[in-house]
Amino acid sequence: MKKLTVLLCTVLTASSVLTACGSNDNSTVNNAPNSGGNNAKSDKPFHITMVAEQSTQIPKEDNEIEMKLQEYTGVDFSMQWIPGSAYDDKINVMIASQDLPEIMTIKYSPNYISYMKEGLFWEVGPLIKDYPNLAEVSPLHYENVSVDGKVYGVPLFRSLARSGVTFRKDWLEKLNLELPVTLDDWYNVVKAMGEGDPDGNGKKDSYGIMLDKIFADGPSSVVNLLAVSQGAPNQWGVEDGKVVPSFYSQTYFDVLTLFRKLYSENLINQDFAVIDDSSAGTTWDAGKLGIKVGTAGIAVALQGTVAKTVPTAVVDVEPLQGADGKRAPAELGNNGLLVFPKSSVKTEEDLKKILAFLNKLLDEPMATLLQYGIEGKHWKNTDGNATVIDEDLFRLEGKPYRDRLLAINPGGKSIPKDMSDLERKTLDITVDNLNYAVGNPAVSLSSETYSQKGAELNIIMLDAQVKYIMGNIDEEGWKKEIANWEKAGGLKIIEEYTEQYNLIKE
C-alpha cells in the first residue's frame, strides 16, 4: 500500500480525470430494482458510474446507447474509460486513494485476486440466485472466477465451450470416410488425406492435420481438445482425492502417441515445434489441409479463405467427440469480471440495485442493444433477424459497450443474427457444447509454487511432449520427464492445489 501511495502522488495530476470515476452520489434515491429487476418508485434515479478499459475510440458522452440503457433500466448510468496501456496502474491508484466507482472491470489475475481476499469488493455469490438472467447461465461461469470458493463479481460472459472440428467435407466424401471419432479413426483419416490425393492434383502434397508450436498450450490446444474428447481431464483433474495434471492420464499419452506415429510417417508437418498457427492457416487457404481442430466459430472464416483458391471446396464443422460421445473442454468463459468496491457501494441494498441493473442488461431489448447497437442505425430487422447495416459504425459506437457490459448474452435473449447455415451451425455447436463441457478443477485454485515456477515447469513438459512426438525419447523417457517436472516443483503444486480444493469442497 505504501508503494501505491507513492504512485498516487506521482500520477495524481495526470489522472485527475479519474476523480469523476469515484463519484458516488448515493444521495440520489433508487428507482432501480432491488432484486430480479422490479422497479421501486422514488424521486431520483440510482446513480452508477462504471470504469472500463478503453480498446477503441471513446464513445461520446450522453450517446444514444447510454441514453437507452438509462431509459430502460431507470438508472443514472455513465461509463468512464481508461486506456488499456494504463488501466492496471490507474486502477491501483484509485484503490490506494479509495476513489472508486460503483462498478469496476478487472482481470481474474493474482493482483486483483489478492484485493478480493482482502475484502475490497463485495461477495455476490449468495445473491446471484435472485436475479434470473444472471442465474440462468452455467455455474462454470461463476466457478471460474471464484476465490476460495467465493464469488466477488459478475463475469464478462464469453462462450464456455467453443471447440469444434472444421473439415473439408468434399475430401471426406471423395475418400469415402467419416469424421474421426476414436484415435484409430484419427490416424486413418489423417493418413488417407495425406496419401490419398484428396485435392486431385496427382501429388502427395496435402495434410490431414497440422500442428504448431502451441499444440499443447492451453484449453484450446489441439492436444488438450483431442485428449478431452477421448476422456482425459481438461488440463487438470481429480484422481483419488488429488488434483493432478492431465498428462498423468493414459488417454493424454495415447494422443501424444498418435502424433508420434503420424510424425514418424511424415503425415504431419515436421516443423511443428517452431511454426506459428499462421503457417497452418496458409496451408488451409491453399487447399492443402483437410482438418483444423479449434473453435467451432472459425469455420465460417475458413470457408471463405479456402474458397478463394478452391471455389468448389465444401467446408463443414462438427463438435468433437470420442467413443463415449461428445466432450468439450470448458474454457474460462469470461473476459474478466465486474466487481463492486465496498468503499463506494456502501450497503447491501445498493449492491442489490447494481445487480438488478446488470440483470436488466440481459433482458431482450438490452441484450439486442448491446449485441447489435441501435436499430435502424447499426442494424435492421429482417424477418425477425438482425442484419448489420454499418459494421464500422457499430465497432465505433456500440462494440465498446458490448465488450464491457456482460459482452455475449449466455441466455440467448437478443434477437438472432441473420447468418448463413454454416455460421448458425457453429453457434448451435457452441451452445450445445455446454451440455458436455468438462471443467478444469484447478482454474480457480492458486498455488504459490505455480506462481513462482509455473512458466519453468510448463516448458519442461512442453519440451518433453515435443521430444516424445519426434521420437527422441520413448515411454520410459516420458515418465522420466514427468519425474523431473515433479522434482522441480510439480509435486508441490499438486499438494497446494489439492489442499485448497479439499478446503473449498468442505
Steps between C-alpha positions, in 0.01 A plus 500: 500500500798731561612445143151575375490820704826616344361414157189700582704808580695480176207455267221685680519805278514299178211281608272769639239392248448199720347710774171468324533123506470500875186705498263320732204728520291266707298794622295427188217263574464171321228427253684194376400150609613346826498149358402322185435825314185639669504881518421685818373859465710786634585864435830459315671219310769295666845611387757253363837591355705224345869498412600295198804437288506697175577287194368729226414868469302622801128535423357849539339595830122462517505292184193311379605167649558640849173694478308182409671309782390767747147519360441123521665436838394817678860551611718809462783308335826624351828348385850628571762367257870440573752408227600135518871575528443698821202310638657287774720784628208741523276244665770445765515876555123514543507212747780664700305825520164328551372717215293232331191463281205276575608245235853411388616262232799294609693196387496170685869526581715464817510875567123540495439168672705630793266802517203263513657307787563826684128582487511802267204374296158365588440127490202438271479121472209449742299779330523387137208258532265796548572638152356270233713608205823488699405167659401310185852474359720197559639488856845460341491871413505581870718210615770617260528838674460376857758561770516246783154389396351851509386716208587870515362621169297437186698359207528681169338200337664318212416163348612218729549212260579606144684196367427342167651323201500695173564275200491463125179307457573450130828327590328256736239418239762447230697268728180325617577579865309621804615769742735333753376401844756263658877553486522215248251689287715813524805310380313346206339827387820706530693229313242487222498876459878507484544212258171470313532811279175659622563819299537297181825652374684169482753605765560402861493859625209521745458454874212366702605704804785732598649600834670820608719601793206552737355157421479417873460845656167581662143368493457567127820325392471204262640251752265610777197505270564150370596362841183635664287366214644154571435518875801679653468781758494859384859608586451391862283230653422342835626148562486318835434830675796677337502777239734369231604620151337345195834373369490242781215327315546212258259663256717810476802282433304311232435829317873579507566149368261566212697810401828310548383242247377763255829687533710189437305437179527862381123538528526824700731792439853430623556863612205509743716594800606835354220628273208729583137422434519734201696233311217252541264777393697555182489128423124496554450806280698329224261205508763260637362432851199287588428558870544777755424428863421810704201723559187422302459866411800505268313287245337796325830683450670179385227442245557847360878476478523158337226589250729767352739224391258209461153637414354148510622429855228388740571589864307365796535498879404252771549471877789295634406158626658172600382146550289610798336789319547876497748660741616862486760662726356796687692824460501795739168628367583861574714795407544610859223600737303790640564570868339736749731687743375517857638853533255633239215249529425562864214262570369163391185679388707702251681185391165339422401802291818460295442128449144576391637749247735235358217249498293738285784526250429138408133566423423469129493876419832568673663177383411596142622856553836384634539229238413702189456868593214732401233361270484697178849637553727201561265219399159429352238236571473246218218254570584492870877489449757775546674601178804724538471836325828667593761276666761778520260739672395230749865421573548867587179570692366167622779248536662672803178442697451146373854407607479660847136440600459124530609460136339186357155422636524139622123481535454570131235767555615735226322454168690262272747623242433458130763242415598222264422135569864435589515795738178386665645152540810634676278687743285192563811291571631759745169505687458122493857449626390637838320169555830314464745752644783355710619745763851559624495461881820703537388806307401691815766350728822676589845361560794701624734250336322535167518879525876474547588207276203445271666629184811289561295187569282552193813511284620170648182323395468673163856400413426145615199479269700629204777248570254213530313584180828537311620162629791640702372327815288190553230427760761455773653831402156661522456367853843638595397843372191487720725409794719802418189719497398362838843563655517853358183599685218304339431288808483813711243651262291182522520520878398868510218458251370191678502665843309801369258290295405287801457806722258652250309176458449478877 
